[in-house]
Amino acid sequence: MNERRGKVAWGLIALLPILFYLAVVIGRYGLLPKETLQVLFGGDGIPEVIRAVIVRVRVPRALAAACIGANLAVCGALFQGLFRNPLVDSRILGVSAGAAFGAAIGLLFSMGPLLVQGSAFAFALVAVGLVWLVGRRFGSATLILVVAGILISALFNALLGLTKYVADPLSTLPAITYWLLGGLSGTRWGGLPPLLILTGTGLALCFLIRWRLNLLTLSEGEARSLGVRVRGFRLAVIAIGTVLAAVSVATAGMIGWIGLIVPHVARAWVGPDHTRLIPVSAGLGAALVLVLDTIARTALPSEIPLGILTGLLGVPAFFALFLRFMRTKEERR
């Protein structure tokens, strides 16, 4: 591990409270830093409009951004280690495709925001459940799970296309399209409890088992010889990653690249050991989405969908990582 890079990574994580505070202060409705601190720490004498903007709008949105960034990054780190493939993220098992179809169904039938989230979460679990059934029938080897995930994703993408085809082009179709672009514009306290509870539980479990995750990077025989019940532990890791990704996609729509890029950056800074990789991925993911969401709602007169920003950042970032990998490969020859 590069010690200097490791210190930078932990330093960025230590800046999370400052980034959260800046995400609350910065916005189209100007807030004074002092007033924001007073509201956050329970001070009195602040106009009700300012208090409402901070407490009802920006704080829940910043919390959601931090949770979603941490969830997607940790899910990517889990799946990359589990499948021993650096190109894997939360989409590999059909989570995102299932959630997208579930949300589209909710919007098609004019459900409320909470029901749309619930539908997205439920169909994300259904997608992974189908992958698990295929693995149970034909064996839970990594290749079988990956192929099953690709097929289930294709199925739900086809169903999503059918849903968009039958949707009302004047009302429902634009709503589905906008949701698929990803964003946190509708985030309020009422929709946060599922995200906060599942995020806290999932990340806590990842923290507790992080040292055992290193064993999954070994061959199945080696891991079993060290006392790990490979199949059961693999399914447990898949379940944790699925829940983290599903609740994130259900809350904010399709936000790509976080689960692919952030674990690579964290691994370059602190090494492949999951005892350090998991907390650093969570911190960097939270910090990145906080920054991107702040840019999304302030850069232009109208809000930029968060999924577009992550794509604009993710493509050049991935290309840079690819060039770095190729240079390293050439140097080893």
DRENKOL-669903 format. One line per 2 residues: number of its first residue (from 1); for each residue x, y, z of C-alpha. Coordinates in nm, 4 decimals. Example, Ala and Ser with C-alpha at 12.3 -4.5 7.8 and 13.67 -1.06 7.14 Angstrom:
BEGIN
1	1.2300 -0.4500 0.7800 | 1.3670 -0.1060 0.7140;
END
This chain:
BEGIN
1	0.0000 0.0000 0.0000 | 0.1238 0.3482 -0.0818;
3	0.1337 0.5137 0.2640 | 0.0995 0.8639 0.1246;
5	-0.2066 0.7706 -0.0787 | -0.3501 0.5909 0.2211;
7	-0.3215 0.9050 0.4314 | -0.4896 1.1047 0.1550;
9	-0.7784 0.8559 0.1444 | -0.8349 0.8652 0.5197;
11	-0.8014 1.2440 0.5118 | -1.0769 1.2671 0.2511;
13	-1.2994 1.0517 0.4684 | -1.2293 1.2809 0.7641;
15	-1.3556 1.5704 0.5484 | -1.6996 1.4092 0.5152;
17	-1.8615 1.6293 0.7855 | -1.7282 1.9402 0.6081;
19	-1.8602 1.8184 0.2702 | -2.1969 1.7453 0.4315;
21	-2.2046 2.0959 0.5801 | -2.1151 2.2530 0.2447;
23	-2.3870 2.0491 0.0738 | -2.6374 2.2006 0.3165;
25	-2.5079 2.5579 0.2812 | -2.4654 2.5712 -0.0982;
27	-2.7727 2.6077 -0.3144 | -2.9900 2.8425 -0.5162;
29	-3.1443 2.9803 -0.2008 | -2.8496 3.1530 -0.0369;
31	-2.7743 3.0600 0.3241 | -2.5251 3.2126 0.5626;
33	-2.2770 2.9628 0.7117 | -2.3443 3.0923 1.0625;
35	-2.7206 3.0561 1.0263 | -2.6790 2.7022 0.8944;
37	-2.4666 2.6042 1.1937 | -2.7228 2.7510 1.4298;
39	-3.0014 2.5471 1.2716 | -2.7963 2.2264 1.2623;
41	-2.7093 2.2576 1.6302 | -3.0558 2.3582 1.7456;
43	-3.0123 2.7334 1.7741 | -3.3040 2.9782 1.7946;
45	-3.3804 3.3089 1.6273 | -3.3541 3.1841 1.2676;
47	-3.6288 3.2784 1.0175 | -3.8707 2.9936 0.9557;
49	-3.8062 2.9940 0.5795 | -3.4340 2.9350 0.6291;
51	-3.5001 2.6663 0.8894 | -3.7422 2.4908 0.6528;
53	-3.4933 2.4947 0.3622 | -3.2216 2.3444 0.5808;
55	-3.4183 2.0920 0.7844 | -3.6838 1.9800 0.5386;
57	-3.4939 1.9920 0.2105 | -3.1164 2.0035 0.2252;
59	-3.0355 1.7893 0.5280 | -3.2406 1.4861 0.4122;
61	-3.1031 1.5254 0.0614 | -2.7435 1.5378 0.1856;
63	-2.8039 1.2354 0.4081 | -2.9501 1.0432 0.1148;
65	-2.6560 1.1381 -0.1094 | -2.4014 1.0195 0.1482;
67	-2.5850 0.6915 0.2100 | -2.6310 0.6156 -0.1600;
69	-2.2679 0.6914 -0.2426 | -2.1455 0.4667 0.0387;
71	-2.3891 0.1887 -0.0548 | -2.3018 0.1777 -0.4245;
73	-1.9267 0.1955 -0.3605 | -1.9323 -0.0794 -0.0982;
75	-2.1552 -0.2959 -0.3167 | -1.9051 -0.2562 -0.6000;
77	-1.6151 -0.3489 -0.3717 | -1.8041 -0.6554 -0.2449;
79	-1.8949 -0.7833 -0.5898 | -1.5523 -0.7128 -0.7412;
81	-1.3923 -0.9209 -0.4682 | -1.6606 -1.1892 -0.4766;
83	-1.6467 -1.2410 -0.8539 | -1.2736 -1.1653 -0.8744;
85	-1.3493 -0.9297 -1.1621 | -1.2554 -0.5579 -1.1628;
87	-1.5310 -0.4763 -1.4154 | -1.8160 -0.5807 -1.1842;
89	-2.0543 -0.3458 -1.0053 | -2.4064 -0.3569 -0.8624;
91	-2.5602 -0.4166 -1.2062 | -2.3999 -0.7587 -1.2494;
93	-2.6830 -0.9515 -1.0800 | -2.9714 -0.7592 -1.2324;
95	-3.0319 -0.5322 -0.9324 | -3.0486 -0.2096 -1.1307;
97	-3.2555 -0.3577 -1.4143 | -3.5055 -0.5058 -1.1710;
99	-3.5344 -0.1818 -0.9753 | -3.5813 0.0200 -1.2950;
101	-3.8652 -0.2063 -1.4070 | -4.0248 -0.1917 -1.0617;
103	-4.0165 0.1869 -1.0544 | -4.1556 0.2041 -1.4085;
105	-4.4471 -0.0200 -1.3039 | -4.5123 0.2047 -1.0045;
107	-4.5124 0.5163 -1.2210 | -4.7256 0.3469 -1.4869;
109	-4.9993 0.2849 -1.2303 | -4.9622 0.6345 -1.0769;
111	-4.8423 0.5130 -0.7372 | -4.7162 0.7547 -0.4739;
113	-4.3424 0.8150 -0.4205 | -4.3110 0.5632 -0.1359;
115	-4.4919 0.2932 -0.3338 | -4.2708 0.3602 -0.6359;
117	-3.9658 0.3130 -0.4131 | -4.1155 -0.0010 -0.2651;
119	-4.1908 -0.1428 -0.6093 | -3.8370 -0.0693 -0.7275;
121	-3.6871 -0.2332 -0.4184 | -3.9140 -0.5377 -0.4486;
123	-3.8346 -0.6033 -0.8151 | -3.4607 -0.5582 -0.7490;
125	-3.4874 -0.8398 -0.4956 | -3.6945 -1.0437 -0.7415;
127	-3.4206 -1.0081 -1.0043 | -3.1504 -1.1313 -0.7679;
129	-3.3852 -1.4021 -0.6421 | -3.4155 -1.5339 -0.9985;
131	-3.0363 -1.5312 -1.0311 | -3.0126 -1.7241 -0.7049;
133	-3.2656 -1.9824 -0.8281 | -3.0572 -2.0376 -1.1419;
135	-2.7473 -2.0754 -0.9259 | -2.9262 -2.3190 -0.6975;
137	-3.0365 -2.5288 -0.9939 | -2.7108 -2.5308 -1.1893;
139	-2.4550 -2.4563 -0.9173 | -2.3467 -2.1303 -0.7550;
141	-2.0154 -2.1017 -0.9392 | -1.9108 -1.7472 -1.0230;
143	-1.9507 -1.7924 -1.3986 | -2.3048 -1.9292 -1.3622;
145	-2.4100 -1.6368 -1.1420 | -2.2598 -1.3842 -1.3849;
147	-2.4299 -1.5385 -1.6892 | -2.7595 -1.5632 -1.4990;
149	-2.7280 -1.1986 -1.3951 | -2.6731 -1.0895 -1.7553;
151	-2.9761 -1.2858 -1.8726 | -3.2039 -1.1586 -1.5949;
153	-3.0882 -0.8017 -1.6635 | -3.1739 -0.8465 -2.0302;
155	-3.5178 -0.9792 -1.9366 | -3.5999 -0.6859 -1.7093;
157	-3.4625 -0.4359 -1.9601 | -3.6985 -0.5840 -2.2189;
159	-3.9885 -0.5568 -1.9732 | -3.8858 -0.1978 -1.9012;
161	-3.8937 -0.1222 -2.2730 | -4.2420 -0.2734 -2.2980;
163	-4.3580 -0.0638 -2.0012 | -4.2286 0.2534 -2.1641;
165	-4.3963 0.1556 -2.4903 | -4.7416 0.1305 -2.3311;
167	-4.6964 0.4351 -2.1047 | -4.8776 0.7613 -2.1751;
169	-4.6282 0.9659 -2.3833 | -4.7555 1.2958 -2.2401;
171	-4.7302 1.2202 -1.8679 | -4.6114 0.8772 -1.7567;
173	-4.3339 0.8250 -2.0111 | -4.1518 1.1511 -1.9213;
175	-4.1782 1.0589 -1.5511 | -4.0248 0.7150 -1.6161;
177	-3.7500 0.8637 -1.8327 | -3.6643 1.1270 -1.5719;
179	-3.6534 0.8678 -1.2935 | -3.4173 0.6503 -1.4973;
181	-3.1748 0.9439 -1.5256 | -3.1305 0.9387 -1.1474;
183	-3.1500 1.2188 -0.8954 | -3.2448 1.3256 -0.5440;
185	-3.4735 1.6197 -0.6163 | -3.7721 1.4584 -0.4454;
187	-3.5910 1.3424 -0.1323 | -3.7700 1.4276 0.1947;
189	-3.7668 1.2897 0.5468 | -4.0701 1.0701 0.4792;
191	-3.8790 0.8548 0.2315 | -3.5546 0.8265 0.4299;
193	-3.6231 0.5661 0.7044 | -3.5866 0.2591 0.4769;
195	-3.2660 0.4002 0.3275 | -3.1143 0.4914 0.6641;
197	-3.2086 0.1636 0.8329 | -3.0904 -0.0643 0.5515;
199	-2.7762 0.1423 0.4945 | -2.6823 0.1312 0.8624;
201	-2.7493 -0.2420 0.8885 | -2.5773 -0.3336 0.5624;
203	-2.2651 -0.1260 0.6203 | -2.2366 -0.2517 0.9779;
205	-2.2480 -0.6126 0.8541 | -1.9845 -0.5343 0.5898;
207	-1.7630 -0.3836 0.8581 | -1.7999 -0.6918 1.0784;
209	-1.7160 -0.9438 0.8041 | -1.4649 -0.7342 0.6110;
211	-1.1622 -0.9455 0.7121 | -1.3353 -1.2642 0.5926;
213	-1.4029 -1.1074 0.2536 | -1.0347 -1.1503 0.1693;
215	-1.0870 -1.5269 0.1709 | -1.3348 -1.5032 -0.1165;
217	-1.0547 -1.3809 -0.3429 | -0.8919 -1.7233 -0.3015;
219	-0.9986 -2.0328 -0.4878 | -1.2978 -2.2175 -0.3467;
221	-1.0805 -2.5056 -0.2281 | -0.8366 -2.2771 -0.0471;
223	-1.1168 -2.0816 0.1203 | -1.2859 -2.4041 0.2335;
225	-0.9590 -2.5343 0.3775 | -0.9422 -2.2194 0.5923;
227	-1.2796 -2.2954 0.7463 | -1.5102 -2.0821 0.5300;
229	-1.8420 -2.2247 0.4141 | -1.7948 -2.0759 0.0709;
231	-2.1434 -2.1188 -0.0715 | -2.3270 -1.9864 0.2328;
233	-2.0875 -1.6963 0.2823 | -2.1037 -1.6070 -0.0874;
235	-2.4831 -1.5938 -0.0734 | -2.4672 -1.3785 0.2409;
237	-2.2337 -1.1309 0.0690 | -2.4601 -1.1236 -0.2372;
239	-2.7610 -1.0569 -0.0129 | -2.5895 -0.7667 0.1659;
241	-2.4673 -0.6094 -0.1583 | -2.8075 -0.6550 -0.3196;
243	-2.9928 -0.4811 -0.0380 | -2.7462 -0.1886 -0.0382;
245	-2.7756 -0.1449 -0.4149 | -3.1517 -0.2028 -0.4259;
247	-3.2413 0.0558 -0.1628 | -3.0095 0.3076 -0.3310;
249	-3.1560 0.2595 -0.6782 | -3.5091 0.2611 -0.5349;
251	-3.4388 0.5966 -0.3674 | -3.2446 0.7814 -0.6368;
253	-3.2945 0.6003 -0.9660 | -3.0170 0.4806 -1.1933;
255	-2.6825 0.6211 -1.0782 | -2.4024 0.4426 -1.2575;
257	-2.0241 0.4233 -1.2298 | -1.9978 0.4857 -0.8533;
259	-1.9808 0.1147 -0.7772 | -1.7260 0.0588 -1.0528;
261	-1.4881 0.3545 -1.0178 | -1.4743 0.4233 -0.6428;
263	-1.3531 0.0737 -0.5375 | -1.0748 0.0991 -0.7988;
265	-0.9612 0.4337 -0.6575 | -0.9815 0.3027 -0.3002;
267	-0.7883 -0.0102 -0.3961 | -0.5163 0.1990 -0.5610;
269	-0.4818 0.4051 -0.2429 | -0.5076 0.1474 0.0369;
271	-0.4563 -0.1869 -0.1357 | -0.6840 -0.4889 -0.1867;
273	-0.7220 -0.5782 0.1824 | -1.0952 -0.5517 0.2537;
275	-1.0359 -0.4474 0.6140 | -0.9267 -0.1108 0.4724;
277	-1.0962 -0.1252 0.1318 | -1.4549 -0.1412 0.2651;
279	-1.4427 0.1668 0.4952 | -1.2400 0.3710 0.2450;
281	-1.4781 0.2817 -0.0398 | -1.7750 0.3821 0.1750;
283	-1.6189 0.7153 0.2685 | -1.5038 0.8028 -0.0823;
285	-1.8386 0.7013 -0.2318 | -2.0287 0.9164 0.0165;
287	-1.7973 1.2127 -0.0447 | -1.8194 1.1819 -0.4237;
289	-2.1985 1.1675 -0.4407 | -2.2285 1.4579 -0.1934;
291	-2.0086 1.6705 -0.4195 | -2.1809 1.5601 -0.7417;
293	-2.5285 1.6181 -0.6005 | -2.4288 1.9684 -0.4914;
295	-2.3028 2.0393 -0.8438 | -2.6164 1.8834 -0.9961;
297	-2.8506 2.1270 -0.8201 | -2.6389 2.4415 -0.8492;
299	-2.4398 2.4329 -1.1750 | -2.7289 2.5236 -1.4081;
301	-3.0620 2.7045 -1.3694 | -3.2386 2.3671 -1.3877;
303	-3.1173 2.0622 -1.1971 | -2.8898 1.8189 -1.3798;
305	-2.9894 1.4513 -1.3332 | -2.7327 1.2892 -1.1086;
307	-2.6980 0.9860 -1.3364 | -2.5794 1.2124 -1.6187;
309	-2.3088 1.3677 -1.3993 | -2.1800 1.0293 -1.2805;
311	-2.1629 0.9169 -1.6438 | -1.9706 1.2274 -1.7499;
313	-1.7253 1.1665 -1.4662 | -1.7170 0.7873 -1.4874;
315	-1.6190 0.7438 -1.8524 | -1.2952 0.9500 -1.8398;
317	-1.2153 0.8150 -1.4920 | -1.2486 0.4570 -1.6125;
319	-1.0422 0.5348 -1.9216 | -0.7665 0.6778 -1.6974;
321	-0.7752 0.3652 -1.4807 | -0.7562 0.1475 -1.7918;
323	-0.4508 0.3367 -1.9214 | -0.2884 0.3039 -1.5779;
325	-0.3523 -0.0713 -1.5823 | -0.2013 -0.1049 -1.9317;
327	0.1092 0.0948 -1.8324 | 0.1549 -0.1240 -1.5261;
329	0.1183 -0.4366 -1.7382 | 0.3787 -0.3127 -1.9863;
331	0.6240 -0.2263 -1.7073 | 0.5981 -0.5801 -1.5680;
333	0.7065 -0.7338 -1.8996;
END
